[in-house]
Amino acid sequence: MERAVRLAGIAGALAGWRPDEFWRATPAELEAVLSALSGPQAQGDAPPDAVTIAALKEQFPDG
């Protein structure tokens, strides 16, 4: 319940949702709204490929 109350506060602060709007929303709706507010996500979850690693090694040689 403590996490839900925190999420309700976040939804209120970021999306302007009133408590009744939060409690009537589905988890998917909450995720959609918070994702939209956070903007496009970086592709930081995937590891860099060999080309990216080679480019980084050229840009930042270890000496």
Secondary structure, DSSP 8 states (H G I E B T S, - for coil): -HHHHHHHHHIIIII---HHHHHHS-HHHHHHHHHHHH-S--STTS---HHHHHHHHHHS---
